[in-house]
Amino acid sequence: MKTHRLTELARRAERELARRLRESNTARLFGFELDAVEPGRAVVRMPVRPRHRQVHGVVHGGILAALADTAGGLAAYMSAPKGTRMATVEMKINYLEPVEKGTLAAEARVLRLGRNLVVVEADVRDESRKLVAKALMTFAMGPREVPRRGGD
């Protein structure tokens, strides 16, 4: 019974995050899609489009960083108390391989959940599962979201 309740809560959280990602301007602009999410882990996919490529025909590093950051933020959010706000305060990324086409997936995992900070790593892989970028991020946990009232 308890396992069923936890599974249902996880499904609800996944649906809520997928909805939020669809409503995010950044996610819509870049074409990010939630592939999987659970406490401490998130996978976000992105089909490579011509608009993602820089002048040399490969995906711009800033877009790879945004993909890793988005997956990292979702993994951190799923580890924190419900409704906690997350903000990236530091990020380091290594670009390992150029990407010209296909679908990319960023898999993020929480390494440490502290009182005020969450440290997350993310692997960005291409369709062949080749590691194309590796990121390490720190997120600050802010106050819980306050529901808005009509007219405010």
Sequence and secondary structure as in RCSB ss.txt:
>XXXX:A:sequence
MKTHRLTELARRAERELARRLRESNTARLFGFELDAVEPGRAVVRMPVRPRHRQVHGVVHGGILAALADTAGGLA
AYMSAPKGTRMATVEMKINYLEPVEKGTLAAEARVLRLGRNLVVVEADVRDESRKLVAKALMTFAMGPREVPRRG
GD
>XXXX:A:secstr
 HHHHHHHHHHHHHHHHHHHHHH HHHHHHT EEEEEETTEEEEEEE  GGGB TTSSB HHHHHHHHHHHHHHH
HHHHSSTTEEEEEEEEEEEE S   SSEEEEEEEEEEE SSEEEEEEEEE TT  EEEEEEEEEEEEEE     T
T 
